[in-house]
Amino acid sequence: MQSMINYLIIGAGGFIGAIARYAIGVWIGQKWGRSFPLGTFVINVSGSFFIGLIMSLFTERFMVNPQWRLLLVVGFLGAYTTFSTFEYETGRLVKDGEWLVASMNVILSVFVGFVALKIGELIAKSI
């Protein structure tokens, strides 16, 4: 029974994370255009930040029920972050001959995402 509850918790988090990903991606695309995959970039960076923050808080600062990690990290952030979409959009940029934009997307996503992860960890440690 507990196993089934965990699946439902992950599913609930994933449902909300997927909707958040779509809504934020659409909003950013409408507001700033789609020549650079900014929506995916923002989602990946913010997802990196939140996974750094939440996992640091849950493993180093606070004792929480493990189901919170399932809900927020496995479910919500698992559906929210978009690495596969990032790869697809980068591939499309390369296919369209946009090598510079594709390279910027890879370098910025990896570097800024890592920095966001570390900032999340630092904030978690200062709480």
Steps between C-alpha positions, in 0.01 A plus 500: 500500500781744588657438160177599325479818708855591393404459134199726552714761675752498212216516248341798675832685507565408136156620396558842656862518376402422141229767505742753652759417234249547218351821642837663564635394160198641318505823700871561437461413130214748462678772693854472359464298182639165397822573308697378805344222710475733801202318654690172518811684622309673783328175597827303508680769702216548748459121527873469573470770766201336667649150498814641662296686759252224580745209509742697718221597738361146512834321541704745707273736691159352571362158571195466279281215396662335193171543316573874473806415289284272286240774451731796441819355349401178325148611405488876457859576395526177302213616281590869517858485378539448132834353411357290220330808356827687537676234294230504233498879469880509480488234228245704305721808524794299361280355226391855409866607480482708818826366644579811704157510665515122559844534661380789717203291610723208605766709673259733679261224607777287648695784661211712631309187608802387703538846655128497589541157662787631715308815594207283607732290714656812658159649580391169652808496723437855621140433605 
